[in-house]
Amino acid sequence: SELSMLAEESCQSEDDLNFDTCDLQHLPKQALIDICDRVGLDMEQQVFPLLDLGLDAGGPEKKEHDHVDYVQGARECLLVGAELEGAPDGLEDADSELSMLA
């Protein structure tokens, strides 16, 4: 539809997010990766392993991540980013939390 085409054109980066016509699932994969980069997390190395913890219930390991995985990863990075902004020495805390989870 024309509306979704318009949404895609004006929904290319984190700056375009309004969580209505432009939500995380509308962003291209690279924009989702950029969100994690901005927060200081590596989507492939740090975020996906955390998200995959629940998925590894005896099934074959999924190597190919689809768009939904990137959306979930970016959402996780936004949450971590919000926590970091609220904590004065948040970086050390996030690092220690990640290393405990790893």
Rosetta blueprint (number, residue, H / E / L):
1 S L
2 E H
3 L H
4 S H
5 M H
6 L H
7 A H
8 E H
9 E H
10 S L
11 C L
12 Q L
13 S L
14 E H
15 D H
16 D H
17 L L
18 N L
19 F L
20 D L
21 T L
22 C L
23 D L
24 L H
25 Q H
26 H H
27 L L
28 P L
29 K H
30 Q H
31 A H
32 L H
33 I H
34 D H
35 I H
36 C H
37 D H
38 R H
39 V H
40 G L
41 L L
42 D L
43 M H
44 E H
45 Q H
46 Q H
47 V H
48 F H
49 P H
50 L H
51 L H
52 D H
53 L H
54 G H
55 L L
56 D L
57 A L
58 G L
59 G L
60 P L
61 E L
62 K L
63 K L
64 E L
65 H L
66 D L
67 H H
68 V H
69 D H
70 Y H
71 V H
72 Q H
73 G H
74 A H
75 R H
76 E H
77 C H
78 L H
79 L H
80 V H
81 G H
82 A H
83 E H
84 L H
85 E H
86 G H
87 A L
88 P L
89 D L
90 G H
91 L H
92 E H
93 D H
94 A H
95 D H
96 S H
97 E H
98 L H
99 S H
100 M H
101 L H
102 A L
